[in-house]
Amino acid sequence: MDKYELMRDIGSGNFGVARLMRNKETRELVAMKYIERGYKIDENVAREIINHRSLRHPNIIRFKKVVLTPTHLTIIMEYAAGGELFID
């Protein structure tokens, strides 16, 4: 996680916070979703990670890496600059 620098927070919700980070070596922007370890991480989160990691399509955000720290599950994914998607 030391190879990334924080740019800014880009969202938060019931399950955690998303931050815009930059890879210090490549300068690539990524989104990191932090989910606090504990009851919030259940079989639904595990299933989402397993399913999403296998998706390969130009219109779907790709998961790059999943990191488990002592306090959080962190999902590193492509950054989409278009903002949040709300469906009514």
N, CA, C and O atoms as a printed pandas DataFrame, in Angstrom:
     atom_number atom_name residue_name chain_id  residue_number  x_coord  y_coord  z_coord
0              1         N          MET        A               1    0.819   -1.191    0.000
1              2        CA          MET        A               1    0.000    0.000    0.000
2              3         C          MET        A               1    0.868    1.262    0.000
3              4         O          MET        A               1    0.374    2.354   -0.283
4              5         N          ASP        A               2    2.143    1.118    0.313
5              6        CA          ASP        A               2    3.039    2.275    0.342
6              7         C          ASP        A               2    3.320    2.830   -1.041
7              8         O          ASP        A               2    3.831    3.943   -1.166
8              9         N          LYS        A               3    2.997    2.075   -2.085
9             10        CA          LYS        A               3    3.306    2.564   -3.423
10            11         C          LYS        A               3    2.233    3.498   -3.962
11            12         O          LYS        A               3    2.322    3.943   -5.107
12            13         N          TYR        A               4    1.210    3.806   -3.147
13            14        CA          TYR        A               4    0.137    4.714   -3.558
14            15         C          TYR        A               4    0.114    5.950   -2.688
15            16         O          TYR        A               4    0.417    5.896   -1.496
16            17         N          GLU        A               5   -0.253    7.081   -3.307
17            18        CA          GLU        A               5   -0.427    8.312   -2.550
18            19         C          GLU        A               5   -1.884    8.759   -2.659
19            20         O          GLU        A               5   -2.508    8.639   -3.713
20            21         N          LEU        A               6   -2.410    9.273   -1.560
21            22        CA          LEU        A               6   -3.794    9.721   -1.509
22            23         C          LEU        A               6   -3.957   11.013   -2.289
23            24         O          LEU        A               6   -3.203   11.968   -2.102
24            25         N          MET        A               7   -4.960   11.030   -3.175
25            26        CA          MET        A               7   -5.298   12.251   -3.902
26            27         C          MET        A               7   -6.477   12.945   -3.198
27            28         O          MET        A               7   -6.406   14.119   -2.837
28            29         N          ARG        A               8   -7.577   12.167   -3.013
29            30        CA          ARG        A               8   -8.747   12.713   -2.308
30            31         C          ARG        A               8   -9.762   11.600   -2.071
31            32         O          ARG        A               8   -9.704   10.551   -2.714
32            33         N          ASP        A               9  -10.684   11.830   -1.155
33            34        CA          ASP        A               9  -11.809   10.922   -0.960
34            35         C          ASP        A               9  -12.792   11.156   -2.096
35            36         O          ASP        A               9  -13.035   12.297   -2.488
36            37         N          ILE        A              10  -13.359   10.073   -2.624
37            38        CA          ILE        A              10  -14.301   10.218   -3.740
38            39         C          ILE        A              10  -15.687    9.670   -3.429
39            40         O          ILE        A              10  -16.591    9.792   -4.256
40            41         N          GLY        A              11  -15.874    9.075   -2.269
41            42        CA          GLY        A              11  -17.201    8.593   -1.912
42            43         C          GLY        A              11  -17.195    7.828   -0.615
43            44         O          GLY        A              11  -16.154    7.366   -0.146
44            45         N          SER        A              12  -18.382    7.700   -0.039
45            46        CA          SER        A              12  -18.529    6.901    1.170
46            47         C          SER        A              12  -19.945    6.363    1.218
47            48         O          SER        A              12  -20.854    6.890    0.576
48            49         N          GLY        A              13  -20.109    5.309    1.986
49            50        CA          GLY        A              13  -21.419    4.683    2.092
50            51         C          GLY        A              13  -21.498    3.836    3.335
51            52         O          GLY        A              13  -20.689    3.974    4.252
52            53         N          ASN        A              14  -22.486    2.955    3.359
53            54        CA          ASN        A              14  -22.707    2.102    4.528
54            55         C          ASN        A              14  -21.567    1.126    4.758
55            56         O          ASN        A              14  -21.315    0.726    5.895
56            57         N          PHE        A              15  -20.874    0.738    3.693
57            58        CA          PHE        A              15  -19.866   -0.309    3.825
58            59         C          PHE        A              15  -18.437    0.201    3.874
59            60         O          PHE        A              15  -17.528   -0.576    4.166
60            61         N          GLY        A              16  -18.207    1.466    3.602
61            62        CA          GLY        A              16  -16.836    1.943    3.648
62            63         C          GLY        A              16  -16.657    3.256    2.923
63            64         O          GLY        A              16  -17.602    4.021    2.728
64            65         N          VAL        A              17  -15.416    3.498    2.528
65            66        CA          VAL        A              17  -15.053    4.745    1.865
66            67         C          VAL        A              17  -14.248    4.416    0.608
67            68         O          VAL        A              17  -13.522    3.423    0.565
68            69         N          ALA        A              18  -14.387    5.257   -0.404
69            70        CA          ALA        A              18  -13.601    5.111   -1.634
70            71         C          ALA        A              18  -12.673    6.310   -1.748
71            72         O          ALA        A              18  -13.074    7.450   -1.515
72            73         N          ARG        A              19  -11.438    6.035   -2.107
73            74        CA          ARG        A              19  -10.436    7.093   -2.229
74            75         C          ARG        A              19   -9.749    7.022   -3.584
75            76         O          ARG        A              19   -9.474    5.942   -4.107
76            77         N          LEU        A              20   -9.480    8.189   -4.134
77            78        CA          LEU        A              20   -8.691    8.279   -5.357
78            79         C          LEU        A              20   -7.228    8.266   -4.948
79            80         O          LEU        A              20   -6.788    9.094   -4.150
80            81         N          MET        A              21   -6.474    7.316   -5.505
81            82        CA          MET        A              21   -5.060    7.166   -5.170
82            83         C          MET        A              21   -4.243    7.186   -6.458
83            84         O          MET        A              21   -4.759    6.891   -7.536
84            85         N          ARG        A              22   -2.964    7.537   -6.337
85            86        CA          ARG        A              22   -2.068    7.522   -7.488
86            87         C          ARG        A              22   -0.885    6.629   -7.190
87            88         O          ARG        A              22   -0.258    6.726   -6.134
88            89         N          ASN        A              23   -0.588    5.749   -8.149
89            90        CA          ASN        A              23    0.578    4.886   -8.047
90            91         C          ASN        A              23    1.812    5.767   -8.168
91            92         O          ASN        A              23    1.961    6.485   -9.158
92            93         N          LYS        A              24    2.694    5.726   -7.184
93            94        CA          LYS        A              24    3.874    6.599   -7.164
94            95         C          LYS        A              24    4.847    6.301   -8.298
95            96         O          LYS        A              24    5.555    7.199   -8.752
96            97         N          GLU        A              25    4.893    5.057   -8.761
97            98        CA          GLU        A              25    5.828    4.680   -9.823
98            99         C          GLU        A              25    5.271    4.972  -11.208
99           100         O          GLU        A              25    5.952    5.572  -12.040
100          101         N          THR        A              26    4.022    4.546  -11.463
101          102        CA          THR        A              26    3.451    4.652  -12.808
102          103         C          THR        A              26    2.608    5.902  -13.008
103          104         O          THR        A              26    2.293    6.257  -14.143
104          105         N          ARG        A              27    2.234    6.579  -11.917
105          106        CA          ARG        A              27    1.363    7.762  -11.920
106          107         C          ARG        A              27   -0.075    7.422  -12.310
107          108         O          ARG        A              27   -0.881    8.324  -12.539
108          109         N          GLU        A              28   -0.404    6.132  -12.389
109          110        CA          GLU        A              28   -1.754    5.695  -12.731
110          111         C          GLU        A              28   -2.705    5.997  -11.580
111          112         O          GLU        A              28   -2.373    5.762  -10.418
112          113         N          LEU        A              29   -3.897    6.521  -11.905
113          114        CA          LEU        A              29   -4.925    6.766  -10.908
114          115         C          LEU        A              29   -5.749    5.501  -10.727
115          116         O          LEU        A              29   -6.114    4.840  -11.699
116          117         N          VAL        A              30   -6.035    5.172   -9.482
117          118        CA          VAL        A              30   -6.878    4.025   -9.146
118          119         C          VAL        A              30   -7.863    4.450   -8.065
119          120         O          VAL        A              30   -7.641    5.424   -7.345
120          121         N          ALA        A              31   -8.943    3.708   -7.970
121          122        CA          ALA        A              31   -9.893    3.898   -6.879
122          123         C          ALA        A              31   -9.663    2.777   -5.884
123          124         O          ALA        A              31   -9.526    1.615   -6.268
124          125         N          MET        A              32   -9.620    3.122   -4.613
125          126        CA          MET        A              32   -9.483    2.120   -3.561
126          127         C          MET        A              32  -10.709    2.193   -2.673
127          128         O          MET        A              32  -11.052    3.241   -2.127
128          129         N          LYS        A              33  -11.359    1.042   -2.546
129          130        CA          LYS        A              33  -12.546    0.920   -1.701
130          131         C          LYS        A              33  -12.119    0.232   -0.414
131          132         O          LYS        A              33  -11.638   -0.900   -0.435
132          133         N          TYR        A              34  -12.298    0.923    0.708
133          134        CA          TYR        A              34  -11.922    0.403    2.019
134          135         C          TYR        A              34  -13.179   -0.052    2.752
135          136         O          TYR        A              34  -14.097    0.737    2.978
136          137         N          ILE        A              35  -13.211   -1.328    3.121
137          138        CA          ILE        A              35  -14.317   -1.875    3.892
138          139         C          ILE        A              35  -13.750   -2.338    5.226
139          140         O          ILE        A              35  -12.838   -3.163    5.274
140          141         N          GLU        A              36  -14.300   -1.799    6.307
141          142        CA          GLU        A              36  -13.816   -2.162    7.639
142          143         C          GLU        A              36  -14.044   -3.645    7.888
143          144         O          GLU        A              36  -15.114   -4.181    7.599
144          145         N          ARG        A              37  -13.018   -4.301    8.431
145          146        CA          ARG        A              37  -13.141   -5.733    8.719
146          147         C          ARG        A              37  -14.151   -5.950    9.829
147          148         O          ARG        A              37  -14.303   -5.119   10.725
148          149         N          GLY        A              38  -14.834   -7.071    9.754
149          150        CA          GLY        A              38  -15.828   -7.404   10.766
150          151         C          GLY        A              38  -17.086   -7.917   10.109
151          152         O          GLY        A              38  -17.038   -8.556    9.059
152          153         N          TYR        A              39  -18.215   -7.633   10.737
153          154        CA          TYR        A              39  -19.489   -8.189   10.280
154          155         C          TYR        A              39  -19.885   -7.712    8.881
155          156         O          TYR        A              39  -20.672   -8.378    8.209
156          157         N          LYS        A              40  -19.350   -6.563    8.427
157          158        CA          LYS        A              40  -19.711   -6.044    7.102
158          159         C          LYS        A              40  -19.139   -6.888    5.970
159          160         O          LYS        A              40  -19.651   -6.868    4.851
160          161         N          ILE        A              41  -18.089   -7.621    6.262
161          162        CA          ILE        A              41  -17.495   -8.489    5.247
162          163         C          ILE        A              41  -18.132   -9.860    5.413
163          164         O          ILE        A              41  -17.830  -10.590    6.357
164          165         N          ASP        A              42  -19.007  -10.194    4.492
165          166        CA          ASP        A              42  -19.709  -11.469    4.562
166          167         C          ASP        A              42  -19.596  -12.199    3.233
167          168         O          ASP        A              42  -18.783  -11.834    2.384
168          169         N          GLU        A              43  -20.414  -13.231    3.055
169          170        CA          GLU        A              43  -20.338  -14.023    1.831
170          171         C          GLU        A              43  -20.726  -13.219    0.595
171          172         O          GLU        A              43  -20.283  -13.548   -0.505
172          173         N          ASN        A              44  -21.545  -12.169    0.744
173          174        CA          ASN        A              44  -21.909  -11.332   -0.402
174          175         C          ASN        A              44  -20.705  -10.546   -0.914
175          176         O          ASN        A              44  -20.515  -10.421   -2.124
176          177         N          VAL        A              45  -19.895  -10.018   -0.005
177          178        CA          VAL        A              45  -18.683   -9.290   -0.402
178          179         C          VAL        A              45  -17.707  -10.251   -1.061
179          180         O          VAL        A              45  -17.108   -9.925   -2.087
180          181         N          ALA        A              46  -17.545  -11.420   -0.485
181          182        CA          ALA        A              46  -16.641  -12.421   -1.068
182          183         C          ALA        A              46  -17.101  -12.808   -2.465
183          184         O          ALA        A              46  -16.284  -12.909   -3.380
184          185         N          ARG        A              47  -18.404  -13.028   -2.640
185          186        CA          ARG        A              47  -18.939  -13.404   -3.950
186          187         C          ARG        A              47  -18.741  -12.280   -4.959
187          188         O          ARG        A              47  -18.396  -12.538   -6.112
188          189         N          GLU        A              48  -18.959  -11.022   -4.533
189          190        CA          GLU        A              48  -18.754   -9.886   -5.429
190          191         C          GLU        A              48  -17.307   -9.829   -5.911
191          192         O          GLU        A              48  -17.052   -9.598   -7.093
192          193         N          ILE        A              49  -16.369  -10.036   -5.005
193          194        CA          ILE        A              49  -14.950   -9.989   -5.372
194          195         C          ILE        A              49  -14.614  -11.109   -6.349
195          196         O          ILE        A              49  -13.968  -10.872   -7.369
196          197         N          ILE        A              50  -15.043  -12.313   -6.045
197          198        CA          ILE        A              50  -14.749  -13.459   -6.921
198          199         C          ILE        A              50  -15.346  -13.247   -8.305
199          200         O          ILE        A              50  -14.670  -13.466   -9.311
200          201         N          ASN        A              51  -16.598  -12.827   -8.366
201          202        CA          ASN        A              51  -17.248  -12.624   -9.663
202          203         C          ASN        A              51  -16.654  -11.457  -10.433
203          204         O          ASN        A              51  -16.411  -11.565  -11.635
204          205         N          HIS        A              52  -16.419  -10.353   -9.758
205          206        CA          HIS        A              52  -15.938   -9.154  -10.432
206          207         C          HIS        A              52  -14.509   -9.327  -10.957
207          208         O          HIS        A              52  -14.173   -8.780  -12.008
208          209         N          ARG        A              53  -13.671  -10.073  -10.249
209          210        CA          ARG        A              53  -12.289  -10.284  -10.690
210          211         C          ARG        A              53  -12.221  -11.032  -12.012
211          212         O          ARG        A              53  -11.255  -10.886  -12.760
212          213         N          SER        A              54  -13.240  -11.832  -12.304
213          214        CA          SER        A              54  -13.218  -12.631  -13.532
214          215         C          SER        A              54  -13.804  -11.892  -14.736
215          216         O          SER        A              54  -13.689  -12.373  -15.863
216          217         N          LEU        A              55  -14.427  -10.737  -14.520
217          218        CA          LEU        A              55  -15.036   -9.995  -15.627
218          219         C          LEU        A              55  -13.980   -9.279  -16.460
219          220         O          LEU        A              55  -13.067   -8.651  -15.923
220          221         N          ARG        A              56  -14.119   -9.384  -17.785
221          222        CA          ARG        A              56  -13.228   -8.684  -18.714
222          223         C          ARG        A              56  -14.076   -8.066  -19.806
223          224         O          ARG        A              56  -14.466   -8.743  -20.757
224          225         N          HIS        A              57  -14.362   -6.774  -19.671
225          226        CA          HIS        A              57  -15.190   -6.077  -20.657
226          227         C          HIS        A              57  -14.798   -4.606  -20.611
227          228         O          HIS        A              57  -14.550   -4.074  -19.529
228          229         N          PRO        A              58  -14.735   -3.930  -21.771
229          230        CA          PRO        A              58  -14.293   -2.526  -21.768
230          231         C          PRO        A              58  -15.222   -1.567  -21.023
231          232         O          PRO        A              58  -14.803   -0.467  -20.661
232          233         N          ASN        A              59  -16.469   -1.963  -20.790
233          234        CA          ASN        A              59  -17.416   -1.083  -20.100
234          235         C          ASN        A              59  -17.616   -1.423  -18.628
235          236         O          ASN        A              59  -18.514   -0.884  -17.982
236          237         N          ILE        A              60  -16.787   -2.308  -18.099
237          238        CA          ILE        A              60  -16.884   -2.697  -16.691
238          239         C          ILE        A              60  -15.568   -2.368  -15.993
239          240         O          ILE        A              60  -14.492   -2.719  -16.478
240          241         N          ILE        A              61  -15.668   -1.694  -14.856
241          242        CA          ILE        A              61  -14.490   -1.361  -14.048
242          243         C          ILE        A              61  -13.791   -2.656  -13.648
243          244         O          ILE        A              61  -14.443   -3.593  -13.188
244          245         N          ARG        A              62  -12.480   -2.718  -13.816
245          246        CA          ARG        A              62  -11.726   -3.928  -13.477
246          247         C          ARG        A              62  -11.141   -3.836  -12.081
247          248         O          ARG        A              62  -10.596   -2.807  -11.681
248          249         N          PHE        A              63  -11.265   -4.933  -11.348
249          250        CA          PHE        A              63  -10.565   -5.055  -10.081
250          251         C          PHE        A              63   -9.109   -5.353  -10.404
251          252         O          PHE        A              63   -8.816   -6.214  -11.233
252          253         N          LYS        A              64   -8.203   -4.647   -9.755
253          254        CA          LYS        A              64   -6.787   -4.889   -9.959
254          255         C          LYS        A              64   -6.213   -5.791   -8.873
255          256         O          LYS        A              64   -5.416   -6.686   -9.154
256          257         N          LYS        A              65   -6.621   -5.551   -7.638
257          258        CA          LYS        A              65   -6.050   -6.292   -6.519
258          259         C          LYS        A              65   -6.967   -6.167   -5.311
259          260         O          LYS        A              65   -7.681   -5.175   -5.161
260          261         N          VAL        A              66   -6.942   -7.167   -4.464
261          262        CA          VAL        A              66   -7.647   -7.137   -3.186
262          263         C          VAL        A              66   -6.595   -7.330   -2.097
263          264         O          VAL        A              66   -5.807   -8.275   -2.143
264          265         N          VAL        A              67   -6.590   -6.426   -1.115
265          266        CA          VAL        A              67   -5.589   -6.462   -0.045
266          267         C          VAL        A              67   -6.313   -6.532    1.290
267          268         O          VAL        A              67   -7.238   -5.760    1.544
268          269         N          LEU        A              68   -5.894   -7.449    2.134
269          270        CA          LEU        A              68   -6.454   -7.567    3.474
270          271         C          LEU        A              68   -5.439   -7.019    4.467
271          272         O          LEU        A              68   -4.325   -7.532    4.576
272          273         N          THR        A              69   -5.834   -5.966    5.199
273          274        CA          THR        A              69   -4.978   -5.386    6.230
274          275         C          THR        A              69   -5.555   -5.788    7.588
275          276         O          THR        A              69   -6.634   -6.377    7.647
276          277         N          PRO        A              70   -4.857   -5.479    8.667
277          278        CA          PRO        A              70   -5.412   -5.809    9.990
278          279         C          PRO        A              70   -6.764   -5.148   10.274
279          280         O          PRO        A              70   -7.541   -5.662   11.078
280          281         N          THR        A              71   -7.051   -4.026    9.631
281          282        CA          THR        A              71   -8.290   -3.309    9.931
282          283         C          THR        A              71   -9.290   -3.249    8.774
283          284         O          THR        A              71  -10.479   -3.033    9.010
284          285         N          HIS        A              72   -8.835   -3.435    7.527
285          286        CA          HIS        A              72   -9.708   -3.250    6.370
286          287         C          HIS        A              72   -9.479   -4.294    5.283
287          288         O          HIS        A              72   -8.408   -4.892    5.174
288          289         N          LEU        A              73  -10.520   -4.488    4.487
289          290        CA          LEU        A              73  -10.419   -5.168    3.205
290          291         C          LEU        A              73  -10.365   -4.041    2.189
291          292         O          LEU        A              73  -11.266   -3.204    2.154
292          293         N          THR        A              74   -9.335   -4.002    1.368
293          294        CA          THR        A              74   -9.162   -2.930    0.404
294          295         C          THR        A              74   -9.231   -3.502   -0.998
295          296         O          THR        A              74   -8.501   -4.435   -1.336
296          297         N          ILE        A              75  -10.118   -2.935   -1.818
297          298        CA          ILE        A              75  -10.258   -3.350   -3.205
298          299         C          ILE        A              75   -9.673   -2.242   -4.076
299          300         O          ILE        A              75  -10.139   -1.103   -4.046
300          301         N          ILE        A              76   -8.649   -2.591   -4.850
301          302        CA          ILE        A              76   -8.008   -1.635   -5.754
302          303         C          ILE        A              76   -8.571   -1.890   -7.144
303          304         O          ILE        A              76   -8.504   -3.008   -7.656
304          305         N          MET        A              77   -9.132   -0.834   -7.756
305          306        CA          MET        A              77   -9.781   -0.988   -9.052
306          307         C          MET        A              77   -9.487    0.192   -9.962
307          308         O          MET        A              77   -8.980    1.224   -9.523
308          309         N          GLU        A              78   -9.810    0.023  -11.225
309          310        CA          GLU        A              78   -9.651    1.116  -12.175
310          311         C          GLU        A              78  -10.446    2.321  -11.676
311          312         O          GLU        A              78  -11.460    2.175  -10.994
312          313         N          TYR        A              79   -9.967    3.509  -12.029
313          314        CA          TYR        A              79  -10.669    4.728  -11.658
314          315         C          TYR        A              79  -11.472    5.223  -12.851
315          316         O          TYR        A              79  -10.932    5.378  -13.947
316          317         N          ALA        A              80  -12.756    5.469  -12.642
317          318        CA          ALA        A              80  -13.632    6.044  -13.664
318          319         C          ALA        A              80  -13.989    7.452  -13.214
319          320         O          ALA        A              80  -14.626    7.630  -12.176
320          321         N          ALA        A              81  -13.591    8.436  -13.975
321          322        CA          ALA        A              81  -13.732    9.832  -13.579
322          323         C          ALA        A              81  -15.142   10.385  -13.748
323          324         O          ALA        A              81  -15.372   11.560  -13.458
324          325         N          GLY        A              82  -16.093    9.572  -14.208
325          326        CA          GLY        A              82  -17.432   10.070  -14.509
326          327         C          GLY        A              82  -18.315   10.356  -13.318
327          328         O          GLY        A              82  -19.401   10.905  -13.501
328          329         N          GLY        A              83  -17.914   10.017  -12.116
329          330        CA          GLY        A              83  -18.720   10.264  -10.942
330          331         C          GLY        A              83  -19.549    9.062  -10.556
331          332         O          GLY        A              83  -19.385    7.974  -11.108
332          333         N          GLU        A              84  -20.451    9.269   -9.592
333          334        CA          GLU        A              84  -21.279    8.176   -9.078
334          335         C          GLU        A              84  -22.409    7.865  -10.041
335          336         O          GLU        A              84  -22.845    8.726  -10.805
336          337         N          LEU        A              85  -22.877    6.633   -9.997
337          338        CA          LEU        A              85  -24.002    6.183  -10.797
338          339         C          LEU        A              85  -25.188    5.982   -9.878
339          340         O          LEU        A              85  -25.143    5.144   -8.977
340          341         N          PHE        A              86  -26.240    6.738  -10.094
341          342        CA          PHE        A              86  -27.470    6.594   -9.315
342          343         C          PHE        A              86  -28.570    6.097  -10.222
343          344         O          PHE        A              86  -28.742    6.599  -11.332
344          345         N          ILE        A              87  -29.324    5.104   -9.751
345          346        CA          ILE        A              87  -30.439    4.576  -10.519
346          347         C          ILE        A              87  -31.713    4.826   -9.737
347          348         O          ILE        A              87  -31.805    4.476   -8.561
348          349         N          ASP        A              88  -32.688    5.426  -10.383
349          350        CA          ASP        A              88  -33.990    5.699   -9.721
350          351         C          ASP        A              88  -34.932    4.553   -9.963
351          352         O          ASP        A              88  -36.071    4.582   -9.496
